[in-house]
Structures are given as C-alpha cells and as structure tokens.
Amino acid sequence: MAAPGARCLWRALAPRCGRVLPGLQQRLAVPAVPSPAAARPYAAAAKAAKKDARRSRQEKKEKEKPPPRRRALMTKPVDDVYLTWLYRRPSYGLEEAVGMLKRFQELDFTHPKQFVYISVFLDMALQKKKRVDPFSSSVALPHRFTDEVNKVLVFTESVQEAEVAREHGAAIVGGVELMKWILEDEIQADFYVAVPAIIPKLIPLRNKLKRKYPSTRRNSLGSDIPKMLQFFRECHEYTVQDENVIKTRIARLDMPTEHIIANLKTIIHDICTFKPSNFDPIVQRLVIRSSTSEGLLLNLDGILPQVEKTEEKEEENAADGDQPVQESVST
C-alpha cells in the first residue's frame, strides 16, 4: 500500500501524464472575448487617416500665412553704441580700408609688421547645374612681403640641365630615381617642375602629386629651367577652401599703401581668370583685415578687372565691316 504522501504527489503530477483536471477543462471551453480592435479591423486605419488629414490642414494654414514683416536694415547708425544686426554692413574703398587698418594698429599698439589678409567669397555657378571646380593657383606678386623661399624640385636626366638647376636655387634635382622616395613621402617639395623629355616617365606620380604634377598649364613643364625656378621660388600660392572661399595673406601692414593695393589687385585679377567673362563676376564679396583687426568689407568698384562685353565688340566689328560694302555699292 502506497503512503499518503506518495499518492498526493501522483495526483499533482497527473496533468503532466495526460490527464486534465475537470475545472481546467471547463475554463478552456469558455470562448475568448474579442478585443475592440479585432471587432473593428478598420478603426485604427481610419484614426490614422484622420490624424494625417488634420496635420495636412494645419500645414496648409501655416503656408497660407503671410511671412512676418522684417524691418528694413538702416544704413548708418546715429549713436556711437548700436545693435549691429539692425544696420547694413558698411563697405569701404580699398585705399580707405588700408588706412583704417594702419590706424587700428597704432591705436591698439600691436605689432606694425603683422600680415594683411583677404577673404574672397566666390560665385562658382555657371550655366544650369555646372560649376567652376575648386582650384589653386600661383601668382608672382609685384611686391614681396616675406623672405621665405619655396622649395622647388626639378626633374631632369641631363647633367647640364641639373647643373643649371642647382645654380639657380633648386632644392632637389634628379631623375626617375626620385620617384620611389616621393611615393614613400621621403622627399617633399612645395613645387615640382620638369623638362619635357622626362615627363612620360613620371606618369606614376600623377595621382600622388595631383595638382602639383608638372604641366604646361601651370607653367611647371618647360625647357627654360631658370625662368621656372625664379617664378616658383618666389611665387604666392592660394587655394579655394570650402568650395567657394579663398583666404590668403597678401602683404605686411607696414608696407606702403600702394604696394598693398597692388598685391591685392594682382591676386584678384588672377582669380577672375578662372571663370569666363560672359558670366557674372566670380568675386562676390571681398573682406580685408590684419592679424589683430576686424574684417572690413570692400567696395568692389575699381578692384575687379574691366571686361568689355563681347556682344558690343561684335556689333562694332559688324558695323565696321558693313561700311566698305555700302561704299562699293554706291559707286
């Protein structure tokens, strides 16, 4: 006869062995109550549609609202203390702005030989979706403002040309043996020039040097080694940053005003060559400052190069060409 404790244990384990308790069977037989979402399957979709319609009506009302009126910016402040965002930024003539920078230096007791910088904001747009690609250029300034000399490497396999390059200040001179050191960044230079005879052997360096690769368009490929070295050792380089801005130094503040103006105009005229003249000017805004001063917006009148319209030239040429024809007919 089994003990009472063992019998109770058998009853507890009975459901696992396939037996179902009577009360549990009755509970399973009761049908489940359907949820409201199951009873109305399209209720959630209708509610979401109403929210979307309400949101679209609100957006439409916001679009139909007239924009808030903004107060027109005033030209000149009356008081010495004023809110700058309520007034238009003043623009200055080039000579006046350079004079202001010199006065700022005297009033602030800063270093008189500090650098003068310009920030050039460009319009790179062409027709339709075309744009001017970001570029870099080198230009010979009429008045040098630093004693620094650029490091120039000359590619040549001629012994005589190598001697000429060294005599005229080349930092590194060599042939194809330099390619390995350049690819491994063992040799670096500010500019690379080459003679035409060696350029087919330098093709593996094209991706490495990129814009510094010797080319006739940049005047870094040619036979006149002394001329190339004189230009690239003393030239001033600038580059487009952030797709449409050029920031570069142009002079020192203690230089004569006419020298600073001449250097600035040289750089601006070089920048204007990168966009065809039949489009809007590439220079949109020009700001000048020194190392310790605020930026002064410049008036572009008299700074940008004067470009004659091609249409007017064509009309004049056509008119000049018609005159002899009329004379011959009358005779």
GIMO-V25666 format. One record per helix or strand of 3 or more residues. SS is the DSSP state (a for helix, b for strand). FROM is the first residue (numbers start at 0). LEN is the number of residues. If there is no record, write none. Layout:
BEGIN
ss = [SS SS]
from = [FROM FROM]
len = [LEN LEN]
END
This chain:
BEGIN
ss = [a a a a a a a b b b a b a b a a b b a b b a]
from = [3 14 21 35 42 83 93 114 135 151 158 171 177 190 195 224 235 244 256 282 295 309]
len = [9 3 8 4 22 3 15 8 4 4 9 3 6 4 17 10 6 8 16 8 3 21]
END
